[in-house]
Amino acid sequence: MLRFIIQFLVTALALWLSAKVVPGVSFTDNGSLWLAAILLGVVNAIVRPILTILTFPLTIITFGLFLLVVNAAMIGLVSVMLGGFTVNGFWAGIGAAIVTGIVSWIAGWFIGPEPQRRVE
């Protein structure tokens, strides 16, 4: 549960930072930011794995760079689903994907790997 809360907060921070530094990404209010973080977590858990499998050949050909497009698509999908969160265009989505990826990577570095459960 604690890991879920931390991931939610990291996602919210990443989206907030994206809105500050990427032109074309914005929120109408804090409630939209929180809801976007929740929706992005749900979309990343359900839709992203399917899209990643379907686009695996493109990911291989582009040496993994196509995953940036997949991440941008997930952020764009959240933008379509949520009226208070706006991503204007492909490049704004790519910028937001880069920012959220960097923030998640840095947070993961500080948080560390998930502890493994012992099976007895």
N, C-alpha and C positions, 0 to 999 in steps of 0.2 A: 504494500500500500504506500509506504514512504517513497519507494522508487517511482511509483506512478505519479505522485504529487510533485516530486522533483522534476520528472520529465515534463509534466504539464507546465511548471514554472519556467523551465528552460525554453520550451516552445513559445510560451508567451513572451519571454524576454527577446527571443530571436525574431518573432514577428514584430514586436515593438521597435526593435532596432532596424529591421527592414523598412518599416514605415518612416523612420527618421533619415535613413541614408539612401534609400532607393527611390528615385523619382517614379511616380506612378503607383506607389503602394501607400494606402492610407486606411485609417479607421475613423469612424464617426464618433465613437466614444469608448470608454474602458470596457463596457459590457461586451461590445463587439470584439474587442481584443481577446477577452477571456473565452468567449464563445468560439472564436476562430481557432484558438489554441486547442480547445476540446475537439472541435470538428476535424482539425488537422491530424490530431492523434487518432481519431476514429478512421479517417480516410487512409492514413498511413498504415493502419492495422488491417484494413479490409481490402481496399482498392489497389494500393501500391504493390502488394505482392503479386497480384494477378497481372497487373500491367508490366511489372518487372519480368515475369516469366514470358509474357507474350512478346516483349521487345528484346529478349535475350540475344538474338542474333545481331541486332543493331548495337547492343551494348558491347558485344565481342568485337565487332568491326571497328567501333569507335574507341576501343580500349577503355571502356567504362564511362566515357563522357556523356553518352546518351542518358545515363541515370540522372544527370542534371536536368535534362528535359523532362524526365518522368517526375522528378521532384517539383519542377516548375508547374507541371500539369496538376499535381496534387494541390498545390497552393492555389492555382487557378480554379480548380474545382470547388475548393472551400470558398473562394471569392464569389463564384456563381451561386452557391448555396446560401450565402450569408450577405444580406443587403448592406450591413454596416462595414464590410471589409471590401476594399476595392483594389484590384490589380489591373492596371491599364496596359494590356498588351503583353506580347511574348517576352520582350526584353526586361520588363518590370518583373515578370514571373521568374526569369532566369536570375536576375539580381537578388530577388527575395530568396530563391533556392540557394544561392551562394552564401548569403548572409546567414540563413538558418542552418546551413550545413556547417559553416565555420563555428557558429555559436554552439551547436550541438557537439562538435568535435572537441572544442575547448572544454565544455562542461563535462564531457565524457572523460577527458584527461584528468580533470580534478576529482570527479566522482569515483572513477575506477570501474573495473569490470563487475558485473553482477555476480554475487557469490553463488557458488554451485551448491545445490542441495544434495545431501548424502542420502543415498537409497540403501536401506538396510533390510 
